[in-house]
Amino acid sequence: MRCWASGVPPRGPLTSTPAEVMANAQQPHASPISARRPPTSPLRGSGVCSSVHAGCSADQAEFENDAGGVPANPLTQWSETTMRKLLCLATITIGVVGQACLPTPALPATGSPAGPNALSPKEASAGWLLLFDGQTTFGWQPLIGSPWTVQDGALVAPTDGPSVFRADTAFADFILKAEMWTDGNASPYIRIYSPPDRDPAEPPSLKGANLVGPPTDPAKRAAQTGRWVPIEITAQAGNARVRVAGGRAYPVSREGHNPSVIALCSDGKGTVRFRGIKLQPIGLKSIFNGKDLTGWKVIPGHASVYSVTPQGWLNVKNGNGDIQTEGTYKDFVLQLEIISNGPHLNSGVFFRAIPGEFWSGYESQIRNQWEDDDRTKPVDYGTGAIYGRQAARKVVSSDNEWFTMTIVAHGPHMSVWVNGYQVSDWTDNRPPARSGRQGYRAEAGVISLQGHDPTTDLSFRNIRIAEMP
């Protein structure tokens, strides 16, 4: 396995044994490239998240130069004061009165709907997902140490010892963005693990791989202290490319951890915060051509009428009814846009359904209705629920408006986002069964769109899917 896009052969796996999880960092290794530079790595550190991929140390050393303050282009040669003056001038020029010229607080309060823990309509339509909503730890759980908490719109690590806090949902190919803040005393990491169902005999806390960690050089570490540091990770197949603080991207192997669940780590020696954690699944392929129903089969003998509109939408009227994909899917990310053309209409997206059988699989509910004026009180489980199993924690979508639904299924775990906001997070711990309606179905099945009753009138578009290994 070559270090992705670097040509540097790796010198060891990016994994941790039980003994290494809590051990100190390994010593640097030499390489033909690192011999020409100090063999430093932004991923080195001590404690629970210290395992590194030394084979990429040269690229990572270049990253440290960029992220630590060595100019990579003429713009970065300007001082912070100069940049602030230019920003003030630009602000005045366009006639906007704001805070561009005011001192930036070291740790601003965030997490409001307009803050970093929100998606724009464009991002939601493009399939971006919030892994952290800025208010709760829904969709996360501790692996090591105490749970993380939410303060001022950020996930905050405990300071009573090392901790690992991971998301529940696994993804294969993706782009991840986040912001990280530390007081300089703690060592924060972003880490990936294999989904728990891949190797139930070994706790997932005893394996994993670091993607992001603190620089070891004191000056470079100081440059990332006391401010929000942007992070971007692009993961495809067994590799990832990581960019921190706008520096040069460096490659990291994630062999053995595809698909991956994202984890945040801290050694507990100081303050660590993360916010703006969002992910875009990539590599999805269309399963509806917008012209006809090629690739789909209508279950005969039912009242629903399925057609393709002049706009290229898949429409269903009347009910009941069921249209299914010809292909079958087991572990996947499914994204589609939906509009309910009437008040509180009922429909659903079935998955891992039995081919040719009517309404036989797991169902992600579609119903934009809630009690009183409280969207956290869904009627009939609510849009994005795992119907019959877990109600949506909030009805995000509204009738007569397009919304994007994302369904992720991997092994027994299933989760749904609506307009990028996670509304369900459920693990099927029931005994195995032929149908997901009676028990846990691990086998692949079809995707189907439900026509519920005579009032049904919904349209679907941009239906795309990515299978996970």
C-alpha positions in Angstrom: 0.0 0.0 0.0 1.5 3.4 -1.0 1.0 6.5 0.9 -1.8 8.2 -1.2 -0.6 10.7 -3.7 2.8 11.0 -2.1 4.8 8.0 -3.4 6.2 7.4 0.1 5.9 3.8 1.2 4.3 3.5 4.6 6.3 2.1 7.5 3.6 0.6 9.5 -0.2 0.3 9.9 -2.2 3.3 11.2 -3.9 1.2 13.9 -3.7 0.8 17.7 -3.3 -2.4 19.7 -4.9 -2.4 23.1 -1.6 -1.7 24.7 -0.9 1.2 22.4 -4.2 3.0 22.9 -3.0 4.5 26.2 0.7 4.4 25.4 3.0 7.3 24.6 3.8 8.3 21.1 6.2 6.2 19.0 9.5 7.6 18.1 10.0 9.2 14.7 11.3 7.0 11.9 13.5 8.1 9.0 12.6 8.0 5.4 14.3 9.2 2.1 12.2 12.4 2.2 12.1 13.0 5.9 15.9 12.8 6.0 15.8 16.1 4.2 13.5 17.7 6.8 12.9 17.4 10.5 10.9 14.1 10.9 8.0 15.8 12.6 4.4 14.9 12.2 1.2 16.9 13.0 -0.3 13.6 14.2 2.3 12.8 16.9 1.3 13.1 20.5 0.8 11.1 23.6 -2.1 9.2 25.2 -5.2 7.7 23.8 -4.9 9.0 20.3 -1.2 8.7 19.7 -0.9 6.1 16.9 0.3 7.6 13.7 1.1 6.8 10.1 4.8 7.5 10.0 5.0 6.8 6.3 3.5 10.2 5.5 5.8 12.2 7.8 7.4 14.2 5.0 4.1 15.5 3.7 3.0 16.2 7.2 6.1 18.1 7.9 5.3 20.3 4.9 1.8 20.7 6.4 3.3 21.9 9.7 5.3 24.5 7.8 2.1 25.8 6.2 -0.2 25.5 9.2 2.4 26.8 11.6 2.9 30.2 10.1 5.5 29.7 7.3 4.1 31.6 4.3 2.9 29.3 1.5 2.0 32.2 -0.8 2.4 36.0 -0.8 -0.9 36.6 1.0 0.3 34.8 4.1 3.4 37.1 4.3 1.1 40.0 5.5 0.8 40.3 9.2 -2.5 39.8 11.0 -2.7 43.6 11.6 -2.3 44.3 7.9 -4.9 41.7 7.0 -7.3 43.2 9.6 -6.8 46.6 8.1 -7.5 45.3 4.6 -10.6 43.6 6.0 -11.8 46.8 7.6 -11.2 48.7 4.3 -13.2 46.1 2.4 -16.0 46.2 4.9 -16.3 50.0 4.7 -16.1 49.9 0.9 -19.1 47.7 0.5 -21.1 49.7 3.1 -21.5 47.0 5.6 -21.4 47.9 9.3 -20.1 44.9 11.2 -17.4 43.7 13.6 -14.7 43.2 11.0 -12.5 45.8 12.7 -13.2 44.7 16.3 -10.9 42.4 18.2 -11.7 38.8 17.8 -12.6 37.1 21.1 -10.5 34.0 21.9 -13.5 31.7 22.4 -16.7 33.2 21.0 -20.1 31.8 22.0 -21.6 30.0 19.1 -24.3 27.5 18.2 -27.2 29.7 17.2 -29.1 28.7 14.1 -27.0 31.3 12.1 -23.7 30.0 13.6 -21.3 27.4 12.4 -23.5 24.5 13.4 -26.0 25.2 10.6 -26.2 24.5 6.9 -27.2 26.9 4.1 -30.1 25.8 1.8 -27.4 25.2 -0.9 -25.4 22.9 1.4 -28.5 21.0 2.4 -29.5 20.5 -1.2 -26.0 19.3 -2.0 -26.3 16.6 0.6 -24.2 18.0 3.4 -25.1 16.6 6.9 -24.6 18.1 10.3 -22.9 15.5 12.5 -23.3 17.9 15.4 -26.3 20.1 15.8 -24.7 22.6 18.2 -27.2 21.9 21.0 -27.2 18.1 21.8 -25.0 15.1 21.5 -27.6 13.2 19.5 -25.9 10.7 17.2 -22.7 10.4 19.4 -21.5 8.2 22.2 -18.4 7.8 24.4 -15.9 5.0 23.7 -13.3 5.9 26.3 -13.6 8.2 29.3 -16.4 10.5 30.3 -19.0 11.8 27.8 -18.3 15.1 26.0 -20.7 17.9 26.7 -22.2 20.8 24.8 -21.2 24.3 25.8 -21.7 27.5 23.8 -22.4 25.6 20.6 -19.4 23.4 20.8 -18.6 19.8 21.8 -16.3 20.0 24.8 -14.0 17.3 25.9 -13.9 16.3 29.6 -10.7 17.2 31.6 -10.8 14.2 34.0 -8.7 12.0 31.7 -8.3 10.8 28.1 -11.6 10.5 26.2 -12.9 9.3 22.8 -16.3 10.5 21.7 -17.5 9.0 18.4 -20.4 9.5 16.0 -22.8 6.5 15.5 -23.1 6.5 11.8 -20.5 5.0 9.4 -19.6 6.5 6.0 -17.4 5.3 3.1 -16.4 8.1 0.8 -16.9 11.6 2.2 -15.7 15.2 2.8 -15.6 16.2 6.5 -15.3 19.7 7.7 -14.9 20.9 11.3 -13.4 23.6 13.5 -11.2 22.8 16.5 -10.1 24.9 19.5 -7.6 24.1 22.2 -6.0 26.1 25.0 -2.6 24.6 24.2 -2.4 22.3 27.1 -4.5 19.5 25.6 -3.8 17.3 22.6 -6.9 17.0 20.4 -7.3 14.4 17.6 -9.8 13.4 14.9 -9.8 9.7 14.7 -11.6 7.0 12.6 -12.8 3.6 13.7 -14.4 0.6 11.9 -18.1 0.2 12.5 -18.8 -1.8 15.7 -20.6 -4.6 13.7 -17.4 -5.3 11.7 -15.6 -7.0 14.6 -18.0 -7.4 17.5 -15.5 -9.6 19.4 -13.0 -6.7 19.8 -14.3 -3.4 21.3 -14.0 -0.6 18.8 -12.2 1.5 21.5 -9.1 -0.7 21.0 -8.5 0.0 17.3 -8.7 3.0 15.0 -6.6 5.5 13.1 -5.6 9.1 13.6 -6.4 11.6 10.8 -5.7 14.9 12.6 -3.5 15.6 15.7 -1.5 18.5 17.2 1.8 19.6 15.8 4.8 18.7 17.9 6.8 21.8 17.2 6.0 24.3 20.0 5.9 27.3 17.7 3.5 25.6 15.3 1.4 24.4 18.1 1.2 27.9 19.5 -0.1 29.1 16.2 -3.1 26.8 16.5 -3.8 27.7 20.2 -6.6 29.9 21.3 -8.4 30.2 18.0 -10.8 28.1 15.9 -8.7 26.0 13.4 -10.5 24.8 10.3 -10.1 21.2 9.2 -11.1 19.5 6.0 -10.7 15.7 5.3 -11.5 14.0 2.0 -11.7 10.2 2.4 -12.0 7.9 -0.6 -11.5 4.2 -0.6 -8.6 3.3 1.7 -7.1 6.8 1.7 -7.7 10.3 3.1 -6.3 13.7 2.5 -6.2 16.1 5.4 -5.9 19.9 5.4 -5.6 21.8 8.7 -5.7 25.6 9.1 -5.5 26.1 5.3 -2.2 24.4 5.1 -1.0 21.9 2.5 -3.0 18.7 2.3 -1.2 15.6 3.5 -2.2 12.0 2.8 -3.1 9.4 5.5 -4.0 5.8 5.0 -7.3 4.5 6.4 -6.8 0.9 5.3 -9.0 -1.4 7.4 -11.3 1.5 8.4 -13.5 1.9 5.3 -16.3 2.6 6.0 -15.4 4.8 9.0 -17.1 6.3 12.0 -15.7 9.6 13.1 -14.3 10.1 16.6 -13.0 13.1 18.6 -10.2 12.6 21.1 -8.5 14.4 23.8 -5.9 13.5 26.4 -7.8 15.5 29.0 -5.0 17.8 29.9 -6.8 21.0 28.9 -9.7 22.5 27.0 -10.6 20.9 23.6 -13.7 22.0 21.6 -15.1 21.1 18.3 -17.9 22.8 16.3 -19.2 23.1 12.7 -18.8 19.3 12.2 -20.4 18.5 8.9 -20.0 15.8 6.3 -20.9 15.4 2.7 -21.1 11.8 1.3 -19.5 11.6 -2.1 -19.4 9.1 -4.9 -23.2 8.7 -5.1 -24.7 7.5 -8.4 -28.2 8.3 -9.8 -30.8 5.5 -9.8 -33.5 7.6 -11.5 -32.9 9.0 -14.9 -35.5 11.7 -14.9 -37.0 10.6 -18.2 -38.8 7.3 -17.6 -39.1 4.5 -15.0 -36.2 2.5 -16.3 -34.6 0.6 -13.4 -37.8 0.6 -11.4 -40.8 -1.8 -11.1 -44.3 -1.1 -10.0 -45.9 -3.8 -7.9 -49.1 -4.6 -9.9 -52.6 -4.7 -8.5 -52.6 -1.5 -6.5 -54.1 1.9 -7.0 -51.1 4.2 -7.0 -50.1 5.8 -10.3 -46.3 6.3 -10.8 -45.2 8.7 -13.6 -42.4 11.0 -14.7 -43.5 14.7 -14.8 -42.4 17.1 -17.6 -39.9 18.5 -15.1 -38.2 15.1 -14.7 -39.7 14.2 -11.3 -40.9 10.8 -10.2 -44.5 11.4 -9.1 -46.9 9.1 -7.2 -50.6 9.8 -6.9 -53.4 7.8 -5.3 -52.8 4.7 -3.1 -52.0 2.3 -2.0 -49.0 1.4 -4.1 -45.3 0.5 -4.3 -42.6 1.0 -6.8 -39.2 -0.7 -6.3 -35.7 -0.5 -7.7 -34.5 -3.4 -9.8 -31.2 -3.3 -8.0 -30.7 -4.4 -4.4 -28.7 -2.6 -1.7 -27.4 -3.7 1.7 -25.2 -1.0 3.3 -25.5 2.4 1.6 -26.0 6.1 1.7 -29.2 7.1 -0.1 -30.1 10.7 -0.8 -33.2 12.1 -2.6 -35.3 15.2 -2.8 -39.0 15.0 -1.9 -42.0 17.3 -2.1 -45.4 16.6 -0.5 -48.0 18.3 -2.7 -50.7 18.6 0.0 -51.3 18.9 3.7 -49.9 16.2 5.9 -49.7 13.6 3.2 -48.4 10.1 4.1 -45.7 8.2 2.2 -42.4 6.5 2.9 -39.0 5.3 1.6 -38.6 1.6 2.1 -35.1 0.0 2.1 -33.7 -3.6 2.4 -37.2 -4.5 1.2 -37.9 -7.9 -0.3 -38.0 -7.7 -4.1 -41.5 -8.1 -5.4 -43.2 -8.0 -2.1 -45.5 -5.2 -1.0 -44.3 -2.8 1.8 -41.8 -5.3 3.2 -38.7 -3.5 4.4 -37.6 -0.9 6.8 -39.4 2.4 6.2 -38.2 6.0 6.6 -41.5 7.8 7.1 -42.7 10.9 5.2 -45.3 12.9 7.0 -44.8 16.6 7.7 -47.1 17.0 10.6 -46.6 17.8 14.3 -48.7 18.5 17.4 -49.7 22.0 18.2 -46.9 24.3 17.2 -44.1 22.0 18.3 -42.1 20.3 15.6 -40.5 18.0 18.2 -43.9 16.3 18.6 -44.3 14.5 15.3 -47.6 13.0 14.3 -47.4 9.3 13.1 -43.6 9.2 13.7 -42.9 12.2 11.5 -40.7 12.6 8.4 -37.3 10.9 8.8 -38.5 8.4 11.4 -37.7 4.7 11.3 -41.4 3.9 11.1 -42.7 1.7 13.9 -39.3 1.8 15.6 -38.1 5.4 16.4 -40.0 8.7 15.9 -38.2 11.6 14.3 -36.9 13.9 17.1 -38.0 16.9 15.1 -40.1 17.4 11.9 -37.7 19.6 9.9 -39.6 19.5 6.5 -42.8 21.3 5.5 -45.5 20.5 2.9 -45.2 22.1 -0.5 -41.5 22.6 -0.1 -38.7 20.4 -1.5 -36.5 18.8 1.1 -33.5 16.5 1.0 -33.6 13.2 2.9 -30.5 11.1 3.6 -30.8 7.5 4.7 -27.7 5.7 5.9 -27.8 1.9 6.6 -24.8 -0.1 7.7 -25.3 -3.4 9.4 -27.9 -3.0 12.2 -27.5 0.7 12.5 -29.7 3.1 10.6 -29.9 6.9 10.6 -31.8 9.6 8.7 -31.1 13.3 8.1 -33.7 15.8 6.7 -32.2 18.9 5.1 -28.9 18.0 6.8 -30.4 17.7 10.3 -30.2 14.3 11.9 -33.7 13.2 13.0 -33.2 9.5 13.7 -30.4 7.2 15.0 -31.4 3.6 15.6 -29.8 0.2 15.9 -31.9 -2.9 15.2 -31.1 -5.3 18.1 -34.0 -7.7 17.3 -33.5 -11.3 16.3 -32.8 -11.9 12.6 -35.9 -12.1 10.4 -36.7 -12.3 6.7 -38.3 -8.9 6.7 -37.3 -5.7 8.5 -40.9 -5.4 9.6 -40.6 -8.5 11.8 -36.9 -8.4 12.9 -33.4 -7.6 11.9 -32.8 -8.0 8.2 -29.1 -7.9 7.2 -29.5 -9.0 3.6 -29.7 -6.6 0.7 -33.0 -5.5 -0.5 -34.7 -3.0 -2.9 -35.4 0.7 -2.4 -39.1 1.4 -2.8 -41.4 4.5 -2.7 -44.8 4.2 -1.1 -48.1 5.4 -2.3 -50.1 5.4 0.9 -53.8 6.2 0.2 -56.1 8.1 -2.2 -54.8 11.5 -1.0 -51.2 10.7 -2.0 -49.5 13.2 -4.3 -45.7 13.4 -3.9 -42.7 13.9 -6.2 -39.2 12.6 -5.9 -36.0 13.8 -7.8 -32.2 13.5 -7.7 -32.4 10.0 -6.3 -28.8 8.8 -5.8 -27.1 6.1 -3.8 -23.6 5.0 -2.8 -23.0 1.4 -1.6 -20.6 0.9 1.3 -18.0 -2.0 1.3 
